[in-house]
Amino acid sequence: MLIAFNKPYGVLCQFTDKTVPPRPTLAGFSLPPDVYAAGRLDQDSEGLLLLSDDGPLIARISSPKFHWPKTYLVQVEGVAGDEHLAQLRSGVTLADGVTRPAKAQVLIGAPDWLWPRDPPVRARKTVPDSWIELTITEGRNRQVRRMVAAVGLPCLRLLRIAVGPHRLEGLPPGQWRELTQ
């Protein structure tokens, strides 16, 4: 079984949390039993999370050696330009090494299908923001956030919209659907 879940902002990619008070987890979304996340999205990220009850499938999806592309929409502080895209496309130097080259393009505003975030992203009247669609083939800790920051564009909002051939389209936050493998 393979599940697509639209993980809301503020939810942990695990089923339990031992902090006091506990934070929201995947357990609050009536997912099928015995499924586990294939990869992670941090608490501050939203969007497509794949879950499965098939261990080898989870390993193929989440292991960097299989190069599954992951596509994100990134709202950044500042105006993303050609020089930023060129850096992202050639690989960015991070503290843990140079990233693989990414696919990157600037979007004209937020997509019309995008839901409002709760809580909303802070808006500053004197600092513009822009949107980038970014596809990577590795999955380091907080990699997309670190990549855009490294090129001078701090991340304001991050949504994963695709993992391999699977897309988020039409799936509201907090909802899931079963996929064909």
Buried (B, 14 or more C-beta within 10 A) or exposed (E): EBBBBBBBBBBBBEBEEEEEEEEBBBBEBEBEEEBBBBBBBEBEBBBBBBBBBBEEBBEBBBEEEEEBBBBBBBBBBBEBEEEBBEBBBEBBEBEEEEBEEBBBEBBEEBEEEBEEBEEEEEEEEEEEBBBBBBBBBBBBEBBBBBBBBBBBBEBBBBBBBBBBEBBBEEBEBBEBEEBEE
